[in-house]
Amino acid sequence: MDADELTQSVWDISKDEFPDGSPLGEQAKFLLHYAILAPSSHNSQPWRFAVRDEAIEISYDETRWLEVADQDKRELFISIGCALENLCIAAEHFNIGYEITYRADEDDDLVSTVTLERDSEPSSNRPPELFDELTERYTSHQLFEDQALPREARERFRRVIETDDVTLYLIDDPEQKRSIGELQADADEAQMADPAYRKELGYWVGTGALGSSWLMARIGQAVVSHFDLGDREGRKNSKLIERAPVIALLATHADTPTARVKTGQVFERLALLASAEDIAVHPMSQVLERPETRTELAARTGTGEEIPQHLFRLGHVEEERTHTPRWPLEAVSSTEQ
Ligand SMILES: Cc1cc2nc3c(=O)[nH]c(=O)nc-3n(C[C@H](O)[C@H](O)[C@H](O)COP(=O)(O)O)c2cc1C
């Protein structure tokens, strides 16, 4: 994938361009414009889509796997789950039914097949307003305000999850947050002390995928690749965690690729709902990237038999919404006969 191809123009997609009356295969391609707006770790966008008649196959692209930070492909599958969720929300908006087959546990790069069905009733109870947030959602990196998350918002978060496969923990106890912040600092220090981790992060900063201008991206790459900033990152990130009104954790019983895809779907649904409610969202993955801190996180948050999959801050912040770029749809999709 060529960094030069990354573009902001993907965010300008308009629902008025939906090819009404066209064959389902054409409509499937249109839905993919929304799938590629999904969040992904380091904005690596590790997805590939193939439209075959009325089915969409979603695979992962190993060249965009963060093989140092994400050794067990947890973030890769979560990211693809986010794209799958966007696809489902867009399909429902245009009254296209679908059936999802999860294939991530099989031994190749195919993650899921989505078979479309015309003019069907929406098959889920996702709130319709999530659709408009597909082009609005963004990740916030700021310190959140000292303002609690309303009880009603927490209830809506719980209600929007319609699966038993993934559990949502909302943590607001100051002592627990401090303890997670401590783990974050440990994880940051360990990751940043690893030259291979810094090189990988530097590469992604250098592509501009994380949203800076070309020059800033190059400077950022040089700094990240050559200096161990673990101590500074650790202090900054643990403060972000301690001061957030809520730390959310998604956990699953199974620790399989499919469980991670489903975690991604749930996360994206929550992120879109948060966007609709002007609540900022910020995933923080370092604790989960190291087996020892991941196990310790489970102990400190009391997930019991469940395994932590995705950790993110929720809160309020005054800032302008900004979008990171994406590879255009043509670069990540194909139509197969
Ligand atoms: C699985 C996953 C893990 C992520 N981990 C982090 C993280 O550790 N730190 C961070 O700042 N952002 C993290 N993000 C957010 C991505 O950096 C962000 O989604 C990506 O840059 C695209 O930007 P956008 O969400 O604003 O569209 C993560 C996102 C996903 C889906």
Ligand as a Chemical Component Dictionary entry (heavy atoms), coordinates in Angstrom:
data_LIG
# 
_chem_comp.id                   LIG 
_chem_comp.type                 NON-POLYMER 
_chem_comp.pdbx_formal_charge   0 
_chem_comp.three_letter_code    LIG 
# 
loop_
_chem_comp_atom.comp_id 
_chem_comp_atom.atom_id 
_chem_comp_atom.alt_atom_id 
_chem_comp_atom.type_symbol 
_chem_comp_atom.charge 
_chem_comp_atom.model_Cartn_x 
_chem_comp_atom.model_Cartn_y 
_chem_comp_atom.model_Cartn_z 
_chem_comp_atom.pdbx_ordinal 
LIG C1  C1  C 0 -8.131  -2.109 17.954 1  
LIG C2  C2  C 0 -7.779  -0.655 18.085 2  
LIG C3  C3  C 0 -6.749  -0.274 18.928 3  
LIG C4  C4  C 0 -6.413  1.078  19.060 4  
LIG N1  N1  N 0 -5.431  1.444  19.941 5  
LIG C5  C5  C 0 -5.125  2.753  20.115 6  
LIG C6  C6  C 0 -4.139  3.159  21.059 7  
LIG O1  O1  O 0 -3.538  2.343  21.749 8  
LIG N2  N2  N 0 -3.883  4.489  21.198 9  
LIG C7  C7  C 0 -4.535  5.439  20.443 10 
LIG O2  O2  O 0 -4.257  6.635  20.603 11 
LIG N3  N3  N 0 -5.481  5.078  19.537 12 
LIG C8  C8  C 0 -5.790  3.772  19.357 13 
LIG N4  N4  N 0 -6.745  3.399  18.454 14 
LIG C9  C9  C 0 -7.394  4.434  17.643 15 
LIG C10 C10 C 0 -6.752  4.505  16.250 16 
LIG O3  O3  O 0 -5.481  5.094  16.313 17 
LIG C11 C11 C 0 -7.686  5.278  15.307 18 
LIG O4  O4  O 0 -8.872  4.548  15.187 19 
LIG C12 C12 C 0 -7.083  5.458  13.924 20 
LIG O5  O5  O 0 -5.961  6.300  13.977 21 
LIG C13 C13 C 0 -8.112  6.061  12.959 22 
LIG O6  O6  O 0 -8.533  7.329  13.400 23 
LIG P1  P1  P 0 -10.066 7.630  13.735 24 
LIG O7  O7  O 0 -10.520 6.657  14.776 25 
LIG O8  O8  O 0 -10.049 9.057  14.256 26 
LIG O9  O9  O 0 -10.853 7.482  12.466 27 
LIG C14 C14 C 0 -7.105  2.062  18.304 28 
LIG C15 C15 C 0 -8.151  1.661  17.470 29 
LIG C16 C16 C 0 -8.492  0.323  17.360 30 
LIG C17 C17 C 0 -9.637  -0.082 16.471 31 
# 
loop_
_chem_comp_bond.comp_id 
_chem_comp_bond.atom_id_1 
_chem_comp_bond.atom_id_2 
_chem_comp_bond.value_order 
_chem_comp_bond.pdbx_ordinal 
LIG C1  C2  SING 1  
LIG C2  C3  SING 2  
LIG C2  C16 DOUB 3  
LIG C3  C4  DOUB 4  
LIG C4  N1  SING 5  
LIG C4  C14 SING 6  
LIG N1  C5  DOUB 7  
LIG C5  C6  SING 8  
LIG C5  C8  SING 9  
LIG C6  O1  DOUB 10 
LIG C6  N2  SING 11 
LIG N2  C7  SING 12 
LIG C7  O2  DOUB 13 
LIG C7  N3  SING 14 
LIG N3  C8  DOUB 15 
LIG C8  N4  SING 16 
LIG N4  C9  SING 17 
LIG N4  C14 SING 18 
LIG C9  C10 SING 19 
LIG C10 O3  SING 20 
LIG C10 C11 SING 21 
LIG C11 O4  SING 22 
LIG C11 C12 SING 23 
LIG C12 O5  SING 24 
LIG C12 C13 SING 25 
LIG C13 O6  SING 26 
LIG O6  P1  SING 27 
LIG P1  O7  DOUB 28 
LIG P1  O8  SING 29 
LIG P1  O9  SING 30 
LIG C14 C15 DOUB 31 
LIG C15 C16 SING 32 
LIG C16 C17 SING 33 
# 
